Amino acid sequence: MSLTPYRETLALPKIVSLLVVATLARIPIAAAAVVLTLHVVEGLHLSYGAAGLVGAAITIGGSVGAPVMGRLIDRWGLRPVLVLTTVAEVVYWLVAQALPYWVLLPVAAVGGFLALPAFSVARQAIAALTPESHRLPAFALDSMTTELSFMAGPALGVLIVTTAGSRFAMFTLAIGILLAGIGLWLLDPPVRAAHEAPVSGERVPRRSWLKPRFVAILAITMAATLVLSGTDVAVVAVLRETGQTEWAGLVLSLWALFSLLGGFVYGMIKRGLPMLLLFAPMAVLTIPVGLGGDHWALLALLLIPAGALCAPTITASTDAISRLIPAGARGEAMGLHNSALTVGVACGAPLAGLAIDHWGPAWGFVAVGSVGVLVALLVLPTEIRHRRDTRRVPGPDSTPVPAGGPAAASAAASDSGSGPVPGSTAGLPAPSVDMEAR
């Protein structure tokens, strides 16, 4: 292994600027969940259950809206959608701070539906800017920068709420979203490579790509974030049970670091691994983590194997979709991928919480890990069939790299025009995957 794949990828036109803008744009999005939760609890003086309902409304809206926004990008280009979603989300955050709770609920669903699609846009642009030979390290970089955004966002959100109040924090989020939208609009990354330029009137029918293989990728993606968000809750519960709550922040930060390092190493390999081969061990290795609850250091140690597979699993899912889906439908497909990430996060925490309430903290790990194993077994026949078909019919070659190296290969693409995760319930940093609907 060497750093050559990363050096070559970062040399591609617009990649560095895209990663920087996307990382900064994701910070206010990552802060949104904790700010809204604290607003409902401290600003409106309601329960965490009431805050959870608002979060569920945003999740539902975001899960429905992400593929819709992606399809609009496929048909009309990036900039019109950026204008629509930026204006809508800025208005949402400015208005939400003054709304009574029962009005906030439906407005939150609309806000989630019209959320700025910073995550899916970045991944769609990466697929357009990079030849297939460099997509793996590019998506690994995207995964690692997402981790950084989710390590910074919630911490900043808590800091602003505790020092200036939830209403000021929501105003700050509105400014952050506005700057994020403007940044993406000015950058205007391509969503299709030059050789993928749309034919006039082109419309890719869903039946041509919405097939069992794609559904299997979405299922694994959803199960992966379910395991992650459930693990997040279980870590806090186990440490609280043993009187070590003060170590929760460190353990969750180490977990995020394990994921980041795993993604970094994965991006250096020459050929990606099957997504199921990454996810299945992650789910299995999550099940016994609760055995280390007697001491925080042992718990952190047991989190290393599963944590190191977090970012590679998400990277593999994004890479697989970028290769599987035709360019004319890639926006909608990335939107569905984002919805799968969001739904998984939304399901993991309550599933772990239910197991913890009935059987004890360690069973939170068992519950989410077991669901992950079950999903892996369910999609295994589809993956085996896909591997068999791939051996029988050779796939298309990767995009050729012309003389001048990978930067030259992507030059045309750059000129083509527009183109939990788990956040701790205790407000602590944690490993993160794309959680746009937060």
Secondary structure, 3 states (H helix, E strand, C coil): CCCHHHHHHHCCCCHHHHHHHHHHHHHHHHHHHHHHHHHHHHHCCCCHHHHHHHHHHHHHHHHHHHHHHHHHHHHHCHHHHHHHHHHHHHHHHHHHCCCCHHHHHHHHHHHHHCCCCHHHHHHHHHHHHCCHHHHHHHHHHHHHHHHHHHHHHHHHHHHHHHHHCHHHHHHHHHHHHHHHHHHHHHHCCCCCCHHHCCCCCCCCCHHHCCCHHHHHHHHHHHHHHHHHHHHHHHHHHHHHHCCCHHHHHHHHHHHHHHHHHHHHHHCCCCCCCCHHHHHHHHHHHHHHHHHHCCCHHHHHHHHHHHHHCHHHHHHHHHHHHHHHCCHHHHHHHHHHHHHHHHHHHHHHHHHHHHHHHHHCCHHHHHHHHHHHHHHHHHHHHHHHHHHHHHHHCCCCCCCCCCCCCHHHHHHHHHCCCCCCCCCCCCCCCCCCCCCCCC
